[in-house]
């Protein structure tokens, strides 16, 4: 009986006919199945793969309507789960991701160190120069927003789509609710945090050729900001009020209330002072400044707690241990 872990690769395919065959050729023997999801590609990338590749591991899945990169990945995920794959790697077909790194993405998951691994092109500072400056700035901005909304403060490079995930974690994610477009990568992190899954960065080099990215950060940053705010609010509610409470549950609302009161009250008094020409009293100044200072300290204390609360115990091992404990208990009862 072969008990070795089965690794699958999901490749969303849309306007990548000039590079996808090269990507497929580089995928090593450690991969058991390859799912190429033709997301209603106008260039017929699915047909190209079927005609040009004889690799028995490859399965082409077609969408009748374009569902976006997130929708294509979700389709591949469902197929991999149905086929009993243990670890599923998401790889783009544009040639920017080196398939030779697949073992490095899979190993932390199989070794029980992570539930989800994610590429980080910023790990080596010497490699950052290869990234276009506007993309670098956009990624830095999106990265900061992702840290706040997802709760994974130790991660970077949120738009990097080179990822791997354990099957048991994937099965507990609401795949039908995850964003279908470019936000799906950061939305995945939000959903993973709700599960308390462990996410680990994997250093990788950026490979940039003549391909043109379909993601224009200047166009999506406003949309991403709104969605990040929504996910942040949901995460705070789920983690600090619905699922459990701690001192941080009090620090955040109290800190925000005091900071806003001090800021608004102080601004009103400052404008009144300007219009009347009379200086505010020392008591008025203290009544404005003290809530701002104390409120800011409480907010910083909450952030410190949130940063220390990054998940550290892999979810798929906890689920497996609970199953084994329940099974062992059943065996003992039977005896």
C-alpha positions as a printed Julia matrix, in Angstrom:
335×3 Matrix{Float64}:
   0.0    0.0     0.0
   1.47   3.38   -1.03
   1.11   5.87    1.84
   3.32   8.62    0.43
   1.64  12.07    0.36
   0.03  13.03   -2.92
   0.85  16.51   -4.19
  -1.29  18.32   -6.77
  -0.74  21.52   -8.72
  -3.54  23.88   -9.76
  -2.81  26.27  -12.64
  -5.43  28.91  -13.53
  -5.12  29.44  -17.27
  -6.07  32.72  -18.93
  -4.07  34.33  -21.74
  -0.92  32.34  -20.96
  -0.53  30.32  -24.17
   3.03  31.62  -24.68
   4.27  30.33  -21.34
   2.06  27.58  -19.95
   3.7   24.71  -21.85
   7.09  25.71  -20.45
   5.65  25.83  -16.93
   4.13  22.37  -17.29
   7.41  20.97  -18.6
   9.25  22.17  -15.47
   6.95  20.46  -12.97
   8.86  17.63  -11.31
   7.94  14.0   -10.53
   7.03  14.86   -6.92
   3.66  16.05   -8.25
   0.9   13.43   -8.69
  -1.75  15.48  -10.52
  -1.82  18.76  -12.45
  -5.1   20.62  -12.9
  -5.1   23.21  -15.67
  -8.23  25.32  -15.29
  -9.12  27.04  -18.57
 -11.02  30.06  -17.28
 -12.9   30.63  -20.55
  -9.6   31.66  -22.1
 -10.11  33.46  -25.45
  -6.82  31.99  -26.71
  -7.9   28.4   -26.1
  -5.14  27.55  -23.63
  -6.97  24.4   -22.52
  -7.03  23.09  -26.09
  -3.34  23.92  -26.47
  -2.42  21.92  -23.38
  -4.47  18.89  -24.45
  -2.95  18.89  -27.94
   0.64  19.52  -26.9
   1.08  17.58  -23.64
   1.21  13.82  -23.22
   1.73  13.96  -19.46
  -0.84  11.62  -17.9
  -0.87  13.72  -14.74
  -2.49  16.67  -16.52
  -6.24  17.22  -16.36
  -7.81  20.18  -18.18
 -10.92  21.67  -16.59
 -12.93  24.25  -18.53
 -15.15  27.12  -17.39
 -18.0   28.15  -19.65
 -17.81  31.65  -18.19
 -14.82  33.57  -16.9
 -14.76  33.4   -13.09
 -11.51  35.2   -12.41
  -8.28  33.78  -11.08
  -9.87  33.06   -7.69
 -12.77  31.17   -9.24
 -10.38  29.1   -11.35
  -8.28  28.19   -8.31
 -11.37  27.19   -6.33
 -12.39  24.86   -9.16
  -8.95  23.26   -9.11
  -9.07  22.95   -5.33
 -12.4   21.1    -5.46
 -11.06  18.68   -8.08
  -7.94  17.99   -6.01
  -9.99  17.32   -2.87
 -12.26  14.96   -4.8
  -9.21  13.05   -6.06
  -7.78  12.66   -2.55
  -4.75  14.91   -2.92
  -2.92  15.71    0.33
  -1.23  19.02   -0.51
  -2.38  21.36   -3.27
  -0.01  23.89   -4.82
  -1.3   26.9    -6.74
   0.99  27.92   -9.56
   0.46  30.61  -12.2
   0.89  29.81  -15.87
   2.72  33.02  -16.8
   6.2   31.7   -16.01
   6.9   34.07  -13.09
   6.9   31.18  -10.59
   9.62  28.54  -10.63
   8.05  25.03  -10.49
  11.37  23.79   -9.1
  10.43  25.41   -5.78
   7.38  23.17   -5.27
   9.19  20.86   -2.78
  10.1   23.9    -0.65
   6.44  24.95   -0.49
   5.24  21.44    0.3
   7.86  20.41    2.89
   6.75  22.69    5.8
   3.2   21.35    5.41
   4.21  17.69    5.31
   6.6   18.24    8.23
   3.76  19.6    10.36
   5.16  23.13   10.54
   2.45  24.9     8.51
  -1.04  24.61    7.08
  -0.46  27.06    4.23
   2.73  28.31    2.61
   3.05  31.47    0.58
   5.83  32.84   -1.61
   7.75  35.94   -0.54
   9.73  37.79   -3.21
  11.0   40.34   -0.67
  12.93  37.94    1.55
  16.26  38.66   -0.16
  16.81  42.41   -0.34
  19.17  41.97   -3.27
  16.31  40.59   -5.35
  13.93  43.48   -4.71
  15.64  45.56   -7.4
  14.25  43.18  -10.03
  10.69  44.29   -9.24
   9.32  47.38  -11.03
   9.25  50.33   -8.58
   5.53  51.05   -8.96
   4.74  47.38   -8.31
   7.07  47.4    -5.3
   5.29  50.4    -3.8
   1.87  48.9    -4.5
   2.84  45.58   -2.94
   4.2   47.32    0.16
   0.91  49.21    0.58
  -1.22  46.1     0.03
   1.03  44.13    2.37
   0.45  46.54    5.24
  -3.32  46.46    4.7
  -3.21  42.65    4.57
  -1.36  42.42    7.88
  -4.08  44.46    9.57
  -7.06  42.72    8.0
  -5.8   39.13    8.1
  -3.95  39.17   11.43
  -0.84  37.56    9.92
   1.59  40.28   10.94
   4.66  38.21   10.07
   3.78  37.8     6.37
   4.66  39.92    3.36
   4.03  39.99   -0.39
   0.23  39.46   -0.23
  -0.34  39.5    -3.99
   2.06  36.59   -4.5
  -0.01  33.69   -5.82
   2.56  30.93   -5.33
   0.96  28.96   -2.49
   0.44  25.48   -1.07
  -2.24  24.25    1.33
  -3.06  21.07    3.24
  -6.22  19.24    2.19
  -7.66  19.11    5.73
  -7.43  22.89    6.01
  -8.89  23.46    2.56
 -11.88  21.28    3.35
 -12.8   23.58    6.24
 -12.69  26.78    4.18
 -15.92  28.21    2.71
 -14.75  28.01   -0.91
 -18.0   29.47   -2.21
 -17.49  32.65   -0.15
 -13.86  33.38   -1.03
 -13.34  36.28   -3.43
 -13.29  35.19   -7.08
 -11.09  37.96   -8.46
  -7.65  39.24   -7.55
  -8.56  39.79   -3.91
  -8.88  36.05   -3.36
  -5.26  35.64   -2.19
  -5.69  38.1     0.68
  -9.22  36.87    1.33
  -7.74  33.38    1.75
  -5.51  34.71    4.52
  -8.51  36.2     6.31
 -10.38  32.88    6.11
  -7.3   30.97    7.27
  -6.93  33.21   10.31
 -10.52  32.49   11.29
  -9.52  28.81   11.34
  -6.34  29.7    13.27
  -4.25  28.07   10.55
  -0.48  28.49   10.52
   0.86  30.34    7.46
   4.56  30.42    6.59
   6.46  32.57    4.1
   8.68  30.76    1.57
  11.56  32.82    0.11
  11.57  32.9    -3.67
  13.11  34.9    -6.47
  10.99  37.09   -8.7
  11.07  36.14  -12.38
   9.95  38.89  -14.73
   9.9   38.45  -18.48
   7.92  40.17  -21.2
   4.56  39.07  -19.78
   2.08  41.77  -18.78
   0.35  41.44  -15.42
  -3.44  41.61  -15.53
  -3.42  43.12  -12.04
  -3.18  46.92  -12.07
  -2.63  47.93   -8.46
  -3.59  51.56   -9.09
  -7.06  50.4   -10.21
  -7.75  47.92   -7.42
  -6.21  49.59   -4.38
  -9.46  51.46   -3.58
 -11.53  48.28   -3.9
  -8.95  46.37   -1.86
  -9.04  49.04    0.88
 -12.79  48.64    1.32
 -12.56  44.85    1.4
  -9.66  44.97    3.86
 -11.72  47.17    6.19
 -14.62  44.7     5.94
 -12.39  41.71    6.69
 -10.71  43.51    9.58
 -14.06  44.26   11.19
 -15.18  40.64   10.73
 -11.93  39.25   12.12
 -12.05  41.44   15.2
 -15.67  40.49   15.87
 -15.06  36.75   15.35
 -11.77  36.57   17.26
 -12.3   38.98   20.14
 -16.03  38.9    20.82
 -17.79  35.9    19.25
 -15.19  33.15   19.73
 -13.64  34.46   22.94
 -12.85  37.55   24.97
  -9.68  38.97   26.52
  -8.36  42.26   27.84
  -7.77  43.23   24.19
 -11.55  43.06   23.65
 -11.85  46.03   26.03
  -8.72  47.91   24.96
  -9.77  48.4    21.34
 -13.27  49.93   21.69
 -12.28  51.95   24.76
  -9.13  53.21   23.06
 -10.95  54.17   19.87
 -13.72  55.94   21.82
 -11.28  57.95   23.93
  -9.1   58.84   20.95
 -12.08  60.03   18.92
 -13.56  61.99   21.84
 -10.27  63.75   22.53
  -9.66  64.5    18.85
 -13.16  65.82   18.15
 -13.43  67.79   21.41
  -9.95  69.25   20.96
 -10.65  70.26   17.35
 -13.88  72.01   18.35
 -12.17  73.88   21.17
  -9.31  74.86   18.88
 -11.7   76.29   16.29
 -13.64  78.14   18.99
 -10.4   79.58   20.31
  -9.44  80.84   16.85
 -12.85  82.38   16.2
 -13.07  84.07   19.63
  -9.43  85.04   19.9
  -9.25  83.69   23.45
  -6.81  80.98   24.54
  -8.28  77.78   25.92
  -7.79  77.05   29.61
  -5.3   74.49   30.85
  -8.18  72.26   31.94
  -9.69  72.31   28.44
  -6.34  71.42   26.9
  -5.9   68.51   29.32
  -9.45  67.34   28.68
  -8.58  67.2    24.98
  -5.05  65.78   25.17
  -5.46  63.16   27.9
  -8.13  61.04   26.11
  -6.04  61.14   22.91
  -2.9   59.96   24.71
  -4.65  57.26   26.76
  -6.73  56.15   23.76
  -3.64  55.83   21.6
  -1.9   53.77   24.29
  -4.88  51.42   24.51
  -4.96  50.99   20.73
  -1.22  50.22   20.7
  -1.73  47.71   23.52
  -4.43  45.99   21.45
  -2.13  45.87   18.41
   0.62  44.34   20.54
  -1.79  41.63   21.69
  -2.99  41.04   18.13
   0.58  40.69   16.84
   1.4   38.16   19.55
  -1.74  36.18   18.66
  -0.54  35.0    15.24
  -1.52  31.27   14.98
   1.33  28.92   15.9
  -0.21  25.42   16.06
  -0.99  23.87   12.64
  -4.71  23.37   12.2
  -4.45  20.12   10.22
  -2.41  18.48   12.99
  -4.95  19.52   15.62
  -7.77  18.04   13.52
  -5.79  14.85   12.96
  -4.92  14.5    16.65
  -8.55  14.96   17.64
  -9.54  12.23   15.19
  -6.82   9.9    16.47
  -7.79  10.58   20.09
 -11.44   9.88   19.3
 -10.49   6.72   17.4
  -8.27   5.51   20.24
 -11.06   6.21   22.72
 -13.47   4.19   20.59
 -11.02   1.29   20.45
 -10.62   1.33   24.22
 -14.4    1.41   24.7
 -14.74  -1.55   22.34
 -12.23  -3.5    24.41
